């Protein structure tokens, strides 16, 4: 590619690129000029801590030497359509099954998270002969038409009127629940009872799958209460419904275990993945199916597919990525660094604008409020893209950027999900920047015309 100066890059971007989830007249993107580890530098040579791993995928960090070396051998890899067996596709499928729950047997490869979820829906309908798909409010499964129908927040509205058979149910969100529970187990029982009732209302024999982000990510890292996930598994088994866990964001070490489902005593029937399988160095996603689901297709045609399923370049990068997780003990490291991050996050509860913090491994969100007593959010649900609705959150994320802390927000929650290679020192340095931005935000924006509220 020819060398282009920064001015020309920005001019071409402005004239020819459509940016997602944005009013185009408001878009003023920076240019990443260089990157290394957990850091990147923009076109003014400003350094940033990448505290959301770009879009929660860059688990091994920027410019990892092993992956850079792998790209040097790409020319040696023959391209092959999905009908061929290739060394990298076969090896990566084996490596994924080796680290997946014990009941998992085979992998269907896709291009990314959204289309992986699309294919999982099709597989569930084929296996069960049923058509209804349960998924949750406050979930995000992707922006394709199928994944958009799965999603349970306002980004799904552009695919409505949607496809028949997509049913929504509640996500446990204890911070904003009006009912006061004695403990997490009581909360889980409450939500499971409501789900059971909804299954009966919809007709169990018509429901193919219950489809869930194991831990909802972009909607605020909503960690399920104790016993909830196991209870969903029991309901699925009781009614012959497939349990599908979306591990696109939470998989491959993000939560301190290989997959988020590993934190619970259950085995899903199907899992979807993307992001961390190649850490964004090449597009790849997929569907992992259980032995029982896999056997169904021994005698039935798998009526789905795509041109780049198991693309040799992407699967080669995937193999190298899984080697990095193992060779560098990154899953264990993420668990240890998660404890360091958790300690710093818990300290944020002292701030007047911090309503809640939620964290598991290196997967965390900080929820901001206007009023700590009433829990009034900075942005009300569904208003992320409404007129003038994002002013305060946009200001706060801008303050973080000024400090050199790069991340994004959704509604009133700010994502904190750094690369798994981050060190204790780097966590503390980055969280110092977060606190400085938070103090300035409260003083100059949120509470500028009033005394600081009681903490």
SENUMAR-782565 format. One record per residue (C-alpha): residue in one letter; x, y, z; residue number from 1. Coordinates in Angstrom, 2 decimals. Example, Ala and Ser with C-alpha at 12.3 -4.5 7.8 and 13.67 -1.06 7.14 Angstrom:
BEGIN
A_12.30_-4.50_7.80_1
S_13.67_-1.06_7.14_2
***
This chain:
BEGIN
X_0.00_0.00_0.00_1
X_1.30_3.45_-0.89_2
X_2.41_5.74_1.93_3
X_-0.22_8.41_2.63_4
X_0.21_11.36_4.96_5
X_-2.07_11.79_7.97_6
X_-3.99_14.66_6.43_7
X_-4.88_12.56_3.38_8
X_-5.91_9.59_5.56_9
X_-8.33_11.74_7.53_10
X_-9.68_13.41_4.40_11
X_-10.29_10.07_2.66_12
X_-11.84_8.63_5.80_13
X_-14.17_11.61_6.07_14
X_-15.28_11.36_2.46_15
X_-15.43_7.61_1.83_16
X_-15.88_5.66_5.09_17
X_-19.16_5.02_6.91_18
X_-18.53_4.64_10.65_19
X_-20.72_2.29_12.68_20
X_-23.11_3.52_15.37_21
X_-22.36_7.17_14.60_22
X_-23.75_10.32_13.04_23
X_-21.21_10.77_10.31_24
X_-20.89_14.54_10.78_25
X_-19.74_13.93_14.37_26
X_-17.02_11.42_13.50_27
X_-13.44_12.61_13.98_28
X_-11.35_9.45_14.34_29
X_-7.75_9.48_15.43_30
X_-5.13_7.49_13.56_31
X_-3.21_4.72_15.31_32
X_0.35_5.27_14.16_33
X_2.05_2.54_16.17_34
X_1.19_0.03_18.87_35
X_2.96_-2.35_21.20_36
X_1.69_-4.56_24.03_37
X_-1.10_-2.77_25.88_38
X_-0.23_0.63_24.36_39
X_-0.87_2.51_21.14_40
X_0.06_6.01_19.90_41
X_-2.06_8.37_17.81_42
X_-1.08_10.73_15.00_43
X_-0.01_13.40_17.50_44
X_2.25_10.83_19.19_45
X_0.01_10.68_22.27_46
X_0.30_7.39_24.16_47
X_-2.78_5.46_25.33_48
X_-3.37_2.52_27.62_49
X_-5.64_0.23_25.57_50
X_-8.04_-0.59_28.40_51
X_-10.73_-2.23_26.28_52
X_-8.46_-4.31_24.02_53
X_-9.90_-2.31_21.10_54
X_-13.34_-4.01_21.09_55
X_-12.51_-6.61_23.76_56
X_-10.60_-8.86_21.41_57
X_-6.90_-7.99_21.56_58
X_-6.19_-10.44_24.39_59
X_-2.50_-10.96_23.55_60
X_-1.88_-7.27_22.98_61
X_-0.66_-5.27_20.00_62
X_2.05_-6.58_17.68_63
X_2.67_-9.85_19.50_64
X_5.97_-11.17_18.11_65
X_4.73_-14.75_17.62_66
X_1.76_-13.60_15.57_67
X_3.90_-11.15_13.60_68
X_6.20_-14.06_12.78_69
X_3.21_-16.19_11.77_70
X_2.18_-13.61_9.18_71
X_5.58_-13.95_7.53_72
X_4.64_-17.52_6.61_73
X_1.19_-16.76_5.21_74
X_2.45_-17.10_1.64_75
X_3.30_-20.73_2.36_76
X_-0.31_-21.57_3.20_77
X_-2.52_-22.74_0.30_78
X_-5.98_-21.20_0.20_79
X_-8.73_-23.81_0.18_80
X_-12.52_-23.76_0.05_81
X_-14.44_-25.21_3.02_82
X_-14.80_-28.65_1.44_83
X_-11.08_-29.37_1.76_84
X_-9.27_-30.55_4.86_85
X_-6.36_-28.29_5.79_86
X_-3.70_-28.60_8.45_87
X_-4.57_-25.34_10.21_88
X_-8.34_-25.92_10.21_89
X_-8.02_-29.43_11.59_90
X_-5.42_-28.42_14.18_91
X_-7.39_-25.42_15.43_92
X_-10.60_-27.42_15.75_93
X_-8.74_-30.02_17.81_94
X_-7.13_-27.37_20.02_95
X_-10.49_-25.69_20.67_96
X_-12.17_-28.98_21.61_97
X_-9.28_-29.79_23.95_98
X_-9.94_-26.63_26.01_99
X_-13.75_-26.57_25.69_100
X_-16.17_-28.24_28.15_101
X_-15.82_-32.02_28.11_102
X_-19.07_-32.67_26.24_103
X_-18.00_-30.63_23.20_104
X_-17.05_-32.52_20.06_105
X_-16.81_-30.50_16.83_106
X_-16.35_-26.96_15.50_107
X_-18.06_-25.16_12.63_108
X_-15.99_-22.14_11.58_109
X_-17.44_-18.76_10.63_110
X_-16.05_-15.27_10.01_111
X_-16.88_-13.53_13.30_112
X_-19.21_-13.36_16.27_113
X_-22.45_-12.24_14.63_114
X_-22.48_-14.84_11.88_115
X_-21.40_-17.52_14.36_116
X_-24.56_-16.73_16.31_117
X_-26.61_-16.83_13.11_118
X_-25.32_-20.31_12.31_119
X_-25.89_-21.51_15.87_120
X_-29.57_-20.55_15.56_121
X_-29.86_-22.50_12.31_122
X_-28.14_-25.54_13.84_123
X_-30.46_-25.49_16.86_124
X_-33.54_-25.34_14.65_125
X_-32.28_-28.19_12.48_126
X_-31.46_-30.46_15.42_127
X_-34.68_-29.88_17.39_128
X_-37.19_-29.32_14.60_129
X_-38.48_-26.37_16.64_130
X_-38.40_-22.70_15.67_131
X_-38.57_-20.43_18.74_132
X_-35.36_-18.98_20.14_133
X_-35.27_-17.44_23.62_134
X_-32.69_-14.72_24.23_135
X_-32.39_-12.00_26.84_136
X_-33.03_-8.32_27.20_137
X_-29.83_-6.35_27.81_138
X_-27.91_-8.65_25.50_139
X_-25.95_-8.01_22.32_140
X_-25.19_-10.80_19.86_141
X_-24.20_-8.86_16.74_142
X_-25.53_-6.65_13.96_143
X_-26.44_-9.11_11.21_144
X_-30.16_-9.66_10.69_145
X_-30.20_-12.91_12.65_146
X_-27.91_-11.77_15.46_147
X_-29.80_-8.50_15.59_148
X_-33.01_-10.41_16.28_149
X_-31.21_-12.28_19.06_150
X_-30.03_-9.04_20.66_151
X_-32.11_-7.56_23.44_152
X_-31.21_-3.88_23.41_153
X_-31.95_-0.91_21.23_154
X_-29.44_-1.78_18.52_155
X_-31.91_-4.47_17.42_156
X_-34.55_-1.92_16.44_157
X_-33.11_-1.47_12.94_158
X_-33.90_-5.14_12.12_159
X_-37.51_-4.84_13.25_160
X_-40.09_-5.94_12.26_161
X_-37.96_-8.98_12.85_162
X_-38.01_-12.70_12.19_163
X_-40.73_-14.87_13.75_164
X_-39.90_-16.97_16.79_165
X_-37.45_-14.72_18.64_166
X_-38.61_-14.36_22.26_167
X_-36.99_-12.14_24.90_168
X_-36.73_-12.76_28.65_169
X_-35.16_-10.87_31.56_170
X_-31.45_-10.76_32.37_171
X_-30.65_-10.82_36.10_172
X_-29.47_-7.28_36.88_173
X_-29.39_-7.12_40.64_174
X_-28.13_-3.55_40.92_175
X_-31.28_-2.25_39.22_176
X_-33.76_-4.87_40.44_177
X_-36.63_-3.40_42.50_178
X_-37.07_-6.64_44.45_179
X_-34.72_-6.95_47.43_180
X_-33.34_-10.47_47.72_181
X_-31.93_-12.17_50.79_182
X_-29.01_-13.51_48.77_183
X_-27.90_-14.35_45.24_184
X_-29.49_-17.79_45.37_185
X_-32.87_-16.21_46.12_186
X_-32.41_-13.86_43.17_187
X_-31.55_-16.78_40.89_188
X_-34.67_-18.66_42.02_189
X_-36.80_-15.58_41.27_190
X_-35.51_-15.18_37.72_191
X_-35.62_-18.91_37.02_192
X_-39.25_-19.10_38.13_193
X_-40.13_-16.30_35.72_194
X_-38.23_-18.01_32.91_195
X_-39.99_-21.31_33.61_196
X_-43.35_-19.56_33.41_197
X_-42.43_-17.94_30.11_198
X_-41.34_-21.28_28.67_199
X_-44.74_-22.71_29.58_200
X_-46.56_-19.70_28.12_201
X_-44.66_-20.06_24.82_202
X_-44.98_-23.85_24.62_203
X_-41.86_-25.92_25.42_204
X_-42.33_-28.09_22.34_205
X_-41.86_-25.06_20.09_206
X_-38.63_-23.77_21.69_207
X_-35.38_-24.81_20.00_208
X_-32.89_-22.99_22.20_209
X_-32.24_-20.62_25.06_210
X_-29.46_-18.37_23.76_211
X_-27.44_-16.31_26.27_212
X_-24.24_-14.39_26.58_213
X_-22.71_-16.34_29.45_214
X_-21.84_-12.95_30.94_215
X_-23.42_-10.03_29.06_216
X_-20.52_-7.80_28.05_217
X_-21.33_-4.54_26.29_218
X_-24.46_-4.14_28.39_219
X_-22.43_-3.84_31.57_220
X_-20.67_-7.14_32.46_221
X_-23.79_-8.48_34.19_222
X_-22.53_-11.43_36.23_223
X_-25.29_-13.99_36.92_224
X_-26.27_-14.69_40.54_225
X_-25.22_-17.97_42.12_226
X_-27.21_-20.91_40.83_227
X_-28.77_-19.07_37.90_228
X_-26.77_-20.58_35.03_229
X_-27.08_-24.07_36.46_230
X_-30.82_-23.48_36.81_231
X_-31.15_-22.51_33.16_232
X_-29.29_-25.70_32.26_233
X_-31.80_-27.72_34.30_234
X_-34.75_-26.05_32.57_235
X_-33.24_-26.74_29.16_236
X_-32.72_-30.40_30.03_237
X_-36.23_-30.70_31.47_238
X_-37.92_-29.38_28.33_239
X_-35.54_-30.72_25.67_240
X_-34.32_-27.21_24.80_241
X_-30.74_-26.60_23.64_242
X_-28.65_-24.29_25.82_243
X_-26.47_-22.00_23.70_244
X_-23.80_-19.83_25.33_245
X_-22.40_-16.87_23.43_246
X_-18.71_-16.68_24.40_247
X_-17.74_-14.23_21.67_248
X_-16.60_-11.59_24.15_249
X_-16.09_-13.64_27.31_250
X_-14.17_-16.58_25.81_251
X_-10.43_-17.33_25.63_252
X_-9.30_-16.16_29.04_253
X_-11.20_-12.89_29.39_254
X_-12.81_-13.94_32.68_255
X_-9.75_-15.69_34.12_256
X_-10.82_-19.08_32.76_257
X_-10.68_-20.34_29.19_258
X_-14.43_-19.83_28.79_259
X_-16.88_-18.04_31.07_260
X_-18.98_-21.22_31.33_261
X_-16.04_-22.77_33.20_262
X_-17.02_-20.66_36.23_263
X_-20.27_-22.63_36.51_264
X_-21.22_-26.26_37.07_265
X_-22.77_-26.94_33.69_266
X_-22.15_-27.97_30.10_267
X_-23.99_-26.12_27.33_268
X_-25.11_-27.85_24.14_269
X_-23.63_-25.23_21.83_270
X_-21.13_-22.39_22.28_271
X_-20.19_-19.57_19.92_272
X_-16.84_-17.79_19.82_273
X_-14.81_-15.19_17.90_274
X_-12.64_-12.25_19.13_275
X_-10.07_-14.01_21.36_276
X_-9.54_-16.99_19.05_277
X_-7.30_-14.83_16.84_278
X_-7.30_-11.65_18.99_279
X_-8.39_-9.72_15.92_280
X_-5.21_-10.41_13.95_281
X_-7.45_-12.12_11.39_282
X_-11.27_-12.44_11.27_283
X_-12.56_-15.75_12.63_284
X_-15.46_-17.11_14.64_285
X_-17.24_-20.37_15.10_286
X_-19.78_-22.68_16.67_287
X_-18.73_-25.46_19.06_288
X_-21.27_-28.29_19.34_289
X_-21.67_-31.12_21.81_290
X_-21.20_-34.77_20.98_291
X_-24.97_-35.22_20.87_292
X_-25.49_-32.32_18.45_293
X_-22.55_-33.43_16.31_294
X_-23.95_-36.97_15.99_295
X_-27.22_-35.60_14.62_296
X_-25.38_-34.45_11.52_297
X_-23.85_-37.87_10.90_298
X_-27.15_-38.79_9.24_299
X_-28.61_-35.34_8.49_300
X_-27.29_-32.70_6.13_301
X_-25.81_-29.64_7.81_302
X_-27.78_-27.11_5.78_303
X_-25.59_-24.09_6.34_304
X_-22.20_-22.84_5.23_305
X_-20.15_-19.90_4.01_306
X_-17.34_-19.22_1.57_307
X_-14.61_-18.58_4.13_308
X_-15.50_-21.26_6.69_309
X_-12.20_-22.42_8.15_310
X_-10.16_-19.95_6.08_311
X_-6.58_-21.21_6.14_312
X_-4.97_-17.88_7.02_313
X_-7.35_-17.19_9.90_314
X_-7.12_-20.71_11.30_315
X_-3.32_-20.58_11.09_316
X_-3.38_-17.39_13.18_317
X_-5.86_-19.10_15.52_318
X_-3.49_-22.01_16.09_319
X_-0.66_-19.64_16.96_320
X_-2.94_-17.65_19.27_321
X_-3.96_-20.71_21.27_322
X_-0.29_-21.63_21.57_323
X_0.37_-18.19_23.07_324
X_-2.36_-18.66_25.69_325
X_-0.72_-21.93_26.73_326
X_2.97_-21.04_26.41_327
X_2.63_-17.73_28.27_328
X_0.14_-18.99_30.89_329
X_-2.15_-16.13_29.94_330
X_-5.33_-17.65_31.36_331
X_-3.76_-17.98_34.81_332
X_-2.17_-14.55_34.44_333
X_-5.57_-13.01_33.61_334
X_-7.02_-14.54_36.77_335
X_-4.22_-13.09_38.91_336
X_-4.34_-9.66_37.27_337
X_-8.11_-9.77_37.67_338
X_-7.60_-9.69_41.43_339
X_-5.44_-6.59_41.10_340
X_-8.00_-4.89_38.86_341
X_-10.84_-5.88_41.19_342
X_-9.14_-4.18_44.16_343
X_-8.77_-0.93_42.23_344
X_-12.33_-1.09_40.91_345
X_-13.79_-1.63_44.36_346
X_-12.09_1.56_45.53_347
X_-14.15_3.48_42.96_348
X_-17.29_2.86_45.01_349
X_-16.17_5.80_47.16_350
X_-16.85_8.22_44.31_351
X_-20.20_10.01_44.32_352
X_-20.89_9.15_40.68_353
X_-20.08_5.43_40.81_354
X_-23.22_3.39_41.33_355
X_-21.79_-0.09_40.84_356
X_-18.69_-1.94_39.68_357
X_-18.83_-5.47_38.27_358
X_-15.80_-7.59_37.49_359
X_-14.65_-11.12_36.77_360
X_-11.09_-11.71_35.62_361
X_-10.12_-8.87_33.27_362
X_-13.75_-8.28_32.29_363
X_-15.27_-5.32_34.10_364
X_-17.67_-2.38_33.91_365
X_-18.09_0.77_35.99_366
X_-21.68_2.04_36.09_367
X_-22.06_5.79_36.63_368
X_-25.10_7.52_38.14_369
X_-26.36_11.06_38.64_370
X_-27.68_10.22_42.08_371
X_-26.23_7.46_44.22_372
X_-29.33_7.14_46.41_373
X_-31.92_6.94_43.62_374
X_-29.52_5.18_41.19_375
X_-30.57_7.60_38.44_376
X_-28.40_6.60_35.47_377
X_-26.32_8.99_33.40_378
X_-28.13_7.64_30.34_379
X_-31.49_5.88_30.57_380
X_-31.88_2.44_28.98_381
X_-32.20_2.55_25.21_382
X_-31.05_6.17_24.91_383
X_-27.44_5.53_23.88_384
X_-28.05_6.95_20.42_385
X_-30.87_9.37_21.19_386
X_-30.75_13.12_20.60_387
X_-28.50_14.84_23.17_388
X_-28.62_11.67_25.30_389
X_-24.94_10.82_25.26_390
X_-23.55_14.19_26.33_391
X_-22.31_13.32_29.82_392
X_-20.99_9.85_28.99_393
X_-19.33_11.20_25.87_394
X_-17.66_13.84_28.05_395
X_-16.42_11.24_30.51_396
X_-15.00_8.96_27.84_397
X_-13.39_12.06_26.34_398
X_-11.81_12.86_29.72_399
X_-10.45_9.32_29.87_400
X_-8.95_9.77_26.41_401
X_-7.34_13.03_27.51_402
X_-5.72_11.13_30.39_403
X_-4.48_8.44_27.96_404
X_-7.02_5.78_29.03_405
X_-8.74_4.36_25.95_406
X_-12.07_2.56_26.27_407
X_-15.74_2.87_25.32_408
X_-19.08_3.11_27.08_409
X_-22.58_1.77_26.53_410
X_-25.41_3.60_28.24_411
X_-24.08_4.42_31.73_412
X_-21.42_1.72_31.95_413
X_-17.74_2.12_31.06_414
X_-15.90_-0.98_29.89_415
X_-12.59_-1.97_31.51_416
X_-11.15_-4.99_29.70_417
X_-7.41_-4.64_29.02_418
X_-5.25_-7.15_27.14_419
X_-4.54_-10.27_29.19_420
X_-0.82_-9.51_29.11_421
X_-1.23_-6.43_31.32_422
X_0.97_-6.20_34.43_423
X_0.14_-5.14_37.98_424
X_2.07_-1.91_37.53_425
X_0.24_-1.10_34.31_426
X_-3.15_-1.76_35.92_427
X_-2.36_0.65_38.75_428
X_-1.02_3.29_36.36_429
X_-4.12_3.05_34.17_430
X_-6.55_3.10_37.08_431
X_-4.81_6.19_38.45_432
X_-5.72_7.84_35.14_433
X_-9.32_6.61_35.48_434
X_-9.59_8.13_38.95_435
X_-8.16_11.47_37.78_436
X_-10.73_11.59_34.97_437
X_-13.51_10.68_37.39_438
X_-12.57_13.44_39.83_439
X_-12.54_16.00_37.03_440
X_-15.84_14.70_35.68_441
X_-17.59_15.05_39.02_442
X_-16.12_18.46_39.73_443
X_-16.57_20.09_36.32_444
X_-19.48_18.28_34.66_445
X_-21.73_16.08_36.76_446
X_-21.88_18.08_39.98_447
X_-20.57_21.44_38.76_448
X_-23.68_23.36_39.95_449
X_-24.16_21.57_43.27_450
X_-22.19_20.28_46.27_451
X_-20.79_16.79_45.84_452
X_-23.36_14.24_46.99_453
X_-22.75_11.94_49.92_454
X_-20.64_8.98_48.97_455
***
